[in-house]
Amino acid sequence: MSKNKAKKNSERGTYALCITTGLIVVGLGLGPLLGSVLASSAVGVAVGGIAAYLINNRKSSRKKQ
C-alpha cells in the first residue's frame, strides 16, 4: 500500500472515531439534560467533526525531509 493511500485511510479512521465519540459522549450523554436527544446528537457529531479536522490538519513543527 502506498504512503498516500495509508495516510488517507488513517484520516478517514480519525474522522470516524471522533464523530462516533462525539455522538456518544456529547449527543447521548447530554440528551436527557437538554431535553432533545436529536439536537444534542447533531451537536455531538459537529463537535466530533471539528475535533477530527483539527487533529488531521495541525501543522507539525518538524520539517519534512
Backbone torsions as a table, in degrees:
resi	resn	phi	psi	omega
1	MET	NA	137.0	-179.1
2	SER	-74.7	160.7	179.9
3	LYS	-63.5	-37.2	-179.4
4	ASN	-62.7	-45.2	-178.7
5	LYS	-68.2	-38.2	178.4
6	ALA	-64.3	-39.7	179.6
7	LYS	-66.5	-40.5	179.9
8	LYS	-64.3	-42.4	177.8
9	ASN	-65.4	-37.2	178.6
10	SER	-64.2	-43.3	178.3
11	GLU	-63.6	-40.8	179.1
12	ARG	-61.7	-41.0	178.7
13	GLY	-66.1	-37.5	178.4
14	THR	-65.3	-42.9	177.6
15	TYR	-61.0	-45.7	-178.7
16	ALA	-62.7	-43.1	-179.7
17	LEU	-64.8	-46.1	-177.8
18	CYS	-67.8	-41.1	-179.8
19	ILE	-66.9	-41.1	178.3
20	THR	-64.9	-43.6	178.2
21	THR	-62.8	-42.6	177.4
22	GLY	-62.6	-40.7	178.6
23	LEU	-63.1	-45.4	-176.9
24	ILE	-72.8	-51.3	-173.9
25	VAL	-71.5	-54.6	-176.5
26	VAL	-80.1	-48.5	-174.5
27	GLY	-65.6	-56.0	-176.3
28	LEU	-84.0	-25.6	179.5
29	GLY	-73.1	-40.4	-178.5
30	LEU	-95.1	-5.5	-179.2
31	GLY	-54.8	-51.4	179.4
32	PRO	-64.7	-31.5	179.7
33	LEU	-72.0	-37.5	-178.3
34	LEU	-86.7	-17.9	177.9
35	GLY	90.1	-7.2	179.9
36	SER	-137.0	107.6	-178.7
37	VAL	-69.5	-36.3	-178.3
38	LEU	-65.3	-46.2	-179.6
39	ALA	-65.3	-43.4	-179.3
40	SER	-69.8	-30.2	175.4
41	SER	-66.7	-40.8	177.1
42	ALA	-63.2	-40.1	176.9
43	VAL	-64.2	-41.1	178.8
44	GLY	-62.7	-42.0	177.6
45	VAL	-65.0	-41.0	179.0
46	ALA	-64.8	-43.6	178.9
47	VAL	-63.4	-41.7	177.5
48	GLY	-63.6	-40.8	177.9
49	GLY	-64.8	-40.6	178.3
50	ILE	-66.9	-41.7	178.7
51	ALA	-62.3	-42.8	179.0
52	ALA	-64.4	-40.7	177.9
53	TYR	-61.0	-44.3	-179.8
54	LEU	-67.0	-35.6	178.0
55	ILE	-68.7	-43.4	-177.0
56	ASN	-74.4	-28.5	-173.0
57	ASN	-110.9	21.2	176.7
58	ARG	-75.2	146.7	-179.1
59	LYS	-88.6	131.2	179.5
60	SER	-85.5	149.0	-179.5
61	SER	-83.0	-12.7	178.7
62	ARG	-84.8	145.7	175.7
63	LYS	-84.3	139.4	178.1
64	LYS	-78.0	137.1	-178.8
65	GLN	-101.8	NA	NA
